[in-house]
Amino acid sequence: MQRSTAIRRTNQNDSIPRKASKPNKVLNLKPKKKTKPKPKKPNKKDPKTMSEETIFSKIISKEIPADILYQDDLVTVFRDINPVAPTHVLIVPNKLIPTVDDIEPEDEATMGRMLVVAKKIAREEGISDDGYRLIINCREHGNQEVMHIHMHLVGGRPLGFMLKRES
Ligand code: AMP
């Protein structure tokens, strides 16, 4: 008789004062703290987050106008806005690679395409027989203004020495 009463009391929870129950981890009932999501840092190597970052990206995506001579899946060619010779075009990878120092092994095909397309455009411009110059500037000492790799194709007149000698 006594035994059955004890069992009933325990089951009914009516006689033993209890502490507030702990959060139920299984059901995850603990109220979640509101935290501000951290702004994602742009991944400079990810072409998705890098796109539209340079003026050349906008030319490639035709957001801003330029005199585009050629475009394929890897490169775009357009006339330099401030030409230094009768022919001055820029051969630019569609993928934003900021400088030569950022080229990865996976960019080999793109770099090769830039040269193949340079030859083609030079022929079309009629400057191949006389010759021309291809230039890629890199960073500060190279005087690189736009941080999106580009190869200058310059020709149509004698270009002189490549660099002035320091006296
Ligand atoms: P670099 O000094 O090698 O970075 O050369 C950048 C080149 O981009 C310069 O020759 C500029 O004249 C050229 N450039 C800058 N903005 C434009 C543009 N919107 N369209 C065409 N060429 C541009």
py3Dmol code that shows the C-alpha trace and the ligand (Angstrom):
import py3Dmol

protein = """\
ATOM      1  CA  MET A   1       0.000   0.000   0.000  1.00  0.00           C
ATOM      2  CA  GLN A   2       2.710   2.442   1.057  1.00  0.00           C
ATOM      3  CA  ARG A   3       4.793   1.519  -1.901  1.00  0.00           C
ATOM      4  CA  SER A   4       2.074   2.306  -4.390  1.00  0.00           C
ATOM      5  CA  THR A   5       1.490   5.802  -2.857  1.00  0.00           C
ATOM      6  CA  ALA A   6       5.170   6.659  -3.206  1.00  0.00           C
ATOM      7  CA  ILE A   7       5.108   5.731  -6.838  1.00  0.00           C
ATOM      8  CA  ARG A   8       2.011   7.838  -7.486  1.00  0.00           C
ATOM      9  CA  ARG A   9       3.565  10.959  -5.875  1.00  0.00           C
ATOM     10  CA  THR A  10       6.667  10.718  -8.003  1.00  0.00           C
ATOM     11  CA  ASN A  11       4.628  10.376 -11.153  1.00  0.00           C
ATOM     12  CA  GLN A  12       2.362  13.277 -10.385  1.00  0.00           C
ATOM     13  CA  ASN A  13       5.256  15.663  -9.541  1.00  0.00           C
ATOM     14  CA  ASP A  14       2.996  17.305  -6.998  1.00  0.00           C
ATOM     15  CA  SER A  15       4.934  17.098  -3.813  1.00  0.00           C
ATOM     16  CA  ILE A  16       8.626  17.626  -4.622  1.00  0.00           C
ATOM     17  CA  PRO A  17       9.692  21.230  -5.252  1.00  0.00           C
ATOM     18  CA  ARG A  18      11.838  21.290  -8.380  1.00  0.00           C
ATOM     19  CA  LYS A  19      14.304  23.719  -9.897  1.00  0.00           C
ATOM     20  CA  ALA A  20      13.433  25.363 -13.202  1.00  0.00           C
ATOM     21  CA  SER A  21      14.007  22.753 -15.863  1.00  0.00           C
ATOM     22  CA  LYS A  22      17.182  22.918 -17.935  1.00  0.00           C
ATOM     23  CA  PRO A  23      16.942  23.756 -21.629  1.00  0.00           C
ATOM     24  CA  ASN A  24      16.131  20.720 -23.646  1.00  0.00           C
ATOM     25  CA  LYS A  25      19.209  20.174 -25.771  1.00  0.00           C
ATOM     26  CA  VAL A  26      17.556  17.526 -27.903  1.00  0.00           C
ATOM     27  CA  LEU A  27      14.716  19.833 -29.000  1.00  0.00           C
ATOM     28  CA  ASN A  28      17.005  22.852 -29.036  1.00  0.00           C
ATOM     29  CA  LEU A  29      14.483  24.963 -27.137  1.00  0.00           C
ATOM     30  CA  LYS A  30      17.027  27.501 -25.887  1.00  0.00           C
ATOM     31  CA  PRO A  31      16.121  30.909 -27.373  1.00  0.00           C
ATOM     32  CA  LYS A  32      18.686  31.827 -29.993  1.00  0.00           C
ATOM     33  CA  LYS A  33      20.729  34.984 -29.474  1.00  0.00           C
ATOM     34  CA  LYS A  34      20.291  37.481 -32.269  1.00  0.00           C
ATOM     35  CA  THR A  35      23.698  38.125 -33.773  1.00  0.00           C
ATOM     36  CA  LYS A  36      24.434  40.411 -36.671  1.00  0.00           C
ATOM     37  CA  PRO A  37      25.757  38.442 -39.628  1.00  0.00           C
ATOM     38  CA  LYS A  38      29.372  39.354 -40.296  1.00  0.00           C
ATOM     39  CA  PRO A  39      29.869  41.005 -43.682  1.00  0.00           C
ATOM     40  CA  LYS A  40      31.647  38.603 -45.980  1.00  0.00           C
ATOM     41  CA  LYS A  41      35.136  39.635 -46.993  1.00  0.00           C
ATOM     42  CA  PRO A  42      35.453  39.603 -50.777  1.00  0.00           C
ATOM     43  CA  ASN A  43      37.591  36.709 -51.901  1.00  0.00           C
ATOM     44  CA  LYS A  44      40.038  38.327 -54.254  1.00  0.00           C
ATOM     45  CA  LYS A  45      40.752  35.064 -56.030  1.00  0.00           C
ATOM     46  CA  ASP A  46      37.086  34.227 -56.672  1.00  0.00           C
ATOM     47  CA  PRO A  47      36.016  35.532 -60.084  1.00  0.00           C
ATOM     48  CA  LYS A  48      32.390  35.778 -58.909  1.00  0.00           C
ATOM     49  CA  THR A  49      33.194  38.293 -56.204  1.00  0.00           C
ATOM     50  CA  MET A  50      35.842  39.952 -58.295  1.00  0.00           C
ATOM     51  CA  SER A  51      33.639  40.619 -61.281  1.00  0.00           C
ATOM     52  CA  GLU A  52      32.593  44.219 -61.871  1.00  0.00           C
ATOM     53  CA  GLU A  53      35.459  45.365 -59.702  1.00  0.00           C
ATOM     54  CA  THR A  54      37.434  47.120 -62.409  1.00  0.00           C
ATOM     55  CA  ILE A  55      36.615  49.411 -65.285  1.00  0.00           C
ATOM     56  CA  PHE A  56      37.763  46.633 -67.617  1.00  0.00           C
ATOM     57  CA  SER A  57      35.301  44.154 -66.063  1.00  0.00           C
ATOM     58  CA  LYS A  58      32.544  46.642 -66.897  1.00  0.00           C
ATOM     59  CA  ILE A  59      33.762  46.943 -70.480  1.00  0.00           C
ATOM     60  CA  ILE A  60      33.876  43.138 -70.786  1.00  0.00           C
ATOM     61  CA  SER A  61      30.313  42.810 -69.481  1.00  0.00           C
ATOM     62  CA  LYS A  62      29.283  45.764 -71.743  1.00  0.00           C
ATOM     63  CA  GLU A  63      28.117  47.817 -68.780  1.00  0.00           C
ATOM     64  CA  ILE A  64      30.198  50.691 -70.102  1.00  0.00           C
ATOM     65  CA  PRO A  65      31.010  51.347 -73.751  1.00  0.00           C
ATOM     66  CA  ALA A  66      34.332  50.739 -75.457  1.00  0.00           C
ATOM     67  CA  ASP A  67      35.513  50.114 -78.988  1.00  0.00           C
ATOM     68  CA  ILE A  68      35.542  46.309 -78.746  1.00  0.00           C
ATOM     69  CA  LEU A  69      37.374  44.597 -81.613  1.00  0.00           C
ATOM     70  CA  TYR A  70      37.134  41.004 -80.448  1.00  0.00           C
ATOM     71  CA  GLN A  71      35.656  38.867 -77.677  1.00  0.00           C
ATOM     72  CA  ASP A  72      35.626  35.149 -76.946  1.00  0.00           C
ATOM     73  CA  ASP A  73      35.163  32.936 -73.910  1.00  0.00           C
ATOM     74  CA  LEU A  74      38.539  33.897 -72.424  1.00  0.00           C
ATOM     75  CA  VAL A  75      39.580  37.345 -73.620  1.00  0.00           C
ATOM     76  CA  THR A  76      38.266  40.708 -74.786  1.00  0.00           C
ATOM     77  CA  VAL A  77      40.100  43.212 -76.983  1.00  0.00           C
ATOM     78  CA  PHE A  78      39.258  46.908 -77.168  1.00  0.00           C
ATOM     79  CA  ARG A  79      40.980  50.113 -78.254  1.00  0.00           C
ATOM     80  CA  ASP A  80      42.858  52.047 -75.597  1.00  0.00           C
ATOM     81  CA  ILE A  81      40.989  55.259 -74.741  1.00  0.00           C
ATOM     82  CA  ASN A  82      44.259  57.218 -74.747  1.00  0.00           C
ATOM     83  CA  PRO A  83      46.315  55.740 -77.608  1.00  0.00           C
ATOM     84  CA  VAL A  84      50.062  56.305 -77.834  1.00  0.00           C
ATOM     85  CA  ALA A  85      50.374  55.002 -81.416  1.00  0.00           C
ATOM     86  CA  PRO A  86      48.134  54.497 -84.500  1.00  0.00           C
ATOM     87  CA  THR A  87      47.289  51.043 -83.174  1.00  0.00           C
ATOM     88  CA  HIS A  88      46.919  50.751 -79.415  1.00  0.00           C
ATOM     89  CA  VAL A  89      44.606  48.026 -78.193  1.00  0.00           C
ATOM     90  CA  LEU A  90      44.269  46.186 -74.905  1.00  0.00           C
ATOM     91  CA  ILE A  91      43.925  42.410 -74.712  1.00  0.00           C
ATOM     92  CA  VAL A  92      42.248  41.604 -71.425  1.00  0.00           C
ATOM     93  CA  PRO A  93      41.290  38.299 -69.765  1.00  0.00           C
ATOM     94  CA  ASN A  94      37.552  38.076 -69.076  1.00  0.00           C
ATOM     95  CA  LYS A  95      38.430  36.719 -65.658  1.00  0.00           C
ATOM     96  CA  LEU A  96      39.671  39.369 -63.293  1.00  0.00           C
ATOM     97  CA  ILE A  97      43.294  38.560 -62.574  1.00  0.00           C
ATOM     98  CA  PRO A  98      44.683  41.731 -60.985  1.00  0.00           C
ATOM     99  CA  THR A  99      48.376  41.484 -61.905  1.00  0.00           C
ATOM    100  CA  VAL A 100      50.868  39.131 -63.527  1.00  0.00           C
ATOM    101  CA  ASP A 101      51.879  38.191 -59.999  1.00  0.00           C
ATOM    102  CA  ASP A 102      48.355  36.793 -59.438  1.00  0.00           C
ATOM    103  CA  ILE A 103      48.432  34.375 -62.375  1.00  0.00           C
ATOM    104  CA  GLU A 104      47.714  30.781 -61.317  1.00  0.00           C
ATOM    105  CA  PRO A 105      48.547  27.562 -63.215  1.00  0.00           C
ATOM    106  CA  GLU A 106      44.855  27.293 -64.160  1.00  0.00           C
ATOM    107  CA  ASP A 107      45.206  30.600 -66.075  1.00  0.00           C
ATOM    108  CA  GLU A 108      47.702  29.173 -68.540  1.00  0.00           C
ATOM    109  CA  ALA A 109      45.149  28.764 -71.345  1.00  0.00           C
ATOM    110  CA  THR A 110      43.954  32.347 -70.892  1.00  0.00           C
ATOM    111  CA  MET A 111      47.486  33.714 -71.011  1.00  0.00           C
ATOM    112  CA  GLY A 112      48.182  31.710 -74.168  1.00  0.00           C
ATOM    113  CA  ARG A 113      44.953  32.953 -75.751  1.00  0.00           C
ATOM    114  CA  MET A 114      46.030  36.550 -75.103  1.00  0.00           C
ATOM    115  CA  LEU A 115      49.099  36.037 -77.298  1.00  0.00           C
ATOM    116  CA  VAL A 116      47.252  34.132 -80.024  1.00  0.00           C
ATOM    117  CA  VAL A 117      44.633  36.897 -80.176  1.00  0.00           C
ATOM    118  CA  ALA A 118      47.336  39.610 -80.151  1.00  0.00           C
ATOM    119  CA  LYS A 119      48.828  38.072 -83.299  1.00  0.00           C
ATOM    120  CA  LYS A 120      45.407  37.914 -84.966  1.00  0.00           C
ATOM    121  CA  ILE A 121      44.513  41.528 -84.137  1.00  0.00           C
ATOM    122  CA  ALA A 122      47.940  42.766 -85.262  1.00  0.00           C
ATOM    123  CA  ARG A 123      47.349  41.089 -88.642  1.00  0.00           C
ATOM    124  CA  GLU A 124      43.899  42.637 -88.902  1.00  0.00           C
ATOM    125  CA  GLU A 125      45.345  46.061 -88.042  1.00  0.00           C
ATOM    126  CA  GLY A 126      47.940  45.608 -90.800  1.00  0.00           C
ATOM    127  CA  ILE A 127      50.935  46.110 -88.514  1.00  0.00           C
ATOM    128  CA  SER A 128      52.381  42.589 -88.493  1.00  0.00           C
ATOM    129  CA  ASP A 129      54.991  42.969 -91.212  1.00  0.00           C
ATOM    130  CA  ASP A 130      56.528  46.129 -89.736  1.00  0.00           C
ATOM    131  CA  GLY A 131      56.267  44.783 -86.214  1.00  0.00           C
ATOM    132  CA  TYR A 132      54.801  46.004 -82.971  1.00  0.00           C
ATOM    133  CA  ARG A 133      55.199  45.798 -79.219  1.00  0.00           C
ATOM    134  CA  LEU A 134      53.327  43.835 -76.568  1.00  0.00           C
ATOM    135  CA  ILE A 135      53.514  45.232 -73.041  1.00  0.00           C
ATOM    136  CA  ILE A 136      52.155  44.036 -69.720  1.00  0.00           C
ATOM    137  CA  ASN A 137      52.780  46.382 -66.832  1.00  0.00           C
ATOM    138  CA  CYS A 138      52.856  44.984 -63.304  1.00  0.00           C
ATOM    139  CA  ARG A 139      52.154  46.986 -60.158  1.00  0.00           C
ATOM    140  CA  GLU A 140      53.802  50.206 -59.078  1.00  0.00           C
ATOM    141  CA  HIS A 141      57.246  49.996 -60.678  1.00  0.00           C
ATOM    142  CA  GLY A 142      55.640  48.726 -63.870  1.00  0.00           C
ATOM    143  CA  ASN A 143      53.283  51.756 -63.809  1.00  0.00           C
ATOM    144  CA  GLN A 144      50.169  49.569 -63.871  1.00  0.00           C
ATOM    145  CA  GLU A 145      47.101  51.814 -63.601  1.00  0.00           C
ATOM    146  CA  VAL A 146      44.237  49.320 -63.945  1.00  0.00           C
ATOM    147  CA  MET A 147      44.467  46.303 -61.663  1.00  0.00           C
ATOM    148  CA  HIS A 148      43.105  43.845 -64.193  1.00  0.00           C
ATOM    149  CA  ILE A 149      45.821  42.219 -66.312  1.00  0.00           C
ATOM    150  CA  HIS A 150      45.970  43.638 -69.804  1.00  0.00           C
ATOM    151  CA  MET A 151      48.384  43.347 -72.675  1.00  0.00           C
ATOM    152  CA  HIS A 152      48.976  46.504 -74.690  1.00  0.00           C
ATOM    153  CA  LEU A 153      49.368  45.880 -78.410  1.00  0.00           C
ATOM    154  CA  VAL A 154      51.064  48.980 -79.780  1.00  0.00           C
ATOM    155  CA  GLY A 155      52.199  49.623 -83.343  1.00  0.00           C
ATOM    156  CA  GLY A 156      51.741  51.507 -86.583  1.00  0.00           C
ATOM    157  CA  ARG A 157      54.901  53.617 -86.156  1.00  0.00           C
ATOM    158  CA  PRO A 158      58.511  53.024 -85.080  1.00  0.00           C
ATOM    159  CA  LEU A 159      58.419  52.738 -81.319  1.00  0.00           C
ATOM    160  CA  GLY A 160      62.032  53.413 -80.448  1.00  0.00           C
ATOM    161  CA  PHE A 161      63.821  51.880 -77.532  1.00  0.00           C
ATOM    162  CA  MET A 162      61.686  50.135 -75.004  1.00  0.00           C
ATOM    163  CA  LEU A 163      62.998  52.115 -72.034  1.00  0.00           C
ATOM    164  CA  LYS A 164      65.135  55.196 -71.572  1.00  0.00           C
ATOM    165  CA  ARG A 165      68.503  54.347 -70.101  1.00  0.00           C
ATOM    166  CA  GLU A 166      69.216  55.990 -66.766  1.00  0.00           C
ATOM    167  CA  SER A 167      72.176  58.385 -67.232  1.00  0.00           C
TER     168      SER A 167
END
"""
ligand_1 = """\
23
AMP
P 48.333 50.379 -67.541
O 49.136 51.609 -67.183
O 49.187 49.309 -68.145
O 47.505 49.902 -66.382
O 47.372 50.824 -68.704
C 46.030 51.142 -68.509
C 45.515 51.591 -69.838
O 44.109 51.534 -69.816
C 45.918 52.982 -70.224
O 46.641 52.966 -71.450
C 44.585 53.727 -70.349
O 44.590 54.675 -71.393
C 43.623 52.570 -70.618
N 42.240 52.823 -70.224
C 41.786 53.279 -69.045
N 40.445 53.362 -69.057
C 40.049 52.943 -70.268
C 38.774 52.769 -70.893
N 37.636 53.082 -70.251
N 38.731 52.307 -72.150
C 39.862 51.989 -72.805
N 41.091 52.113 -72.271
C 41.187 52.569 -71.021
"""
view = py3Dmol.view(width=600, height=400)
view.addModel(protein, "pdb")
view.setStyle({"model": 0}, {"cartoon": {"style": "trace"}})
view.addModel(ligand_1, "xyz")
view.setStyle({"model": 1}, {"stick": {}})
view.zoomTo()
view.show()
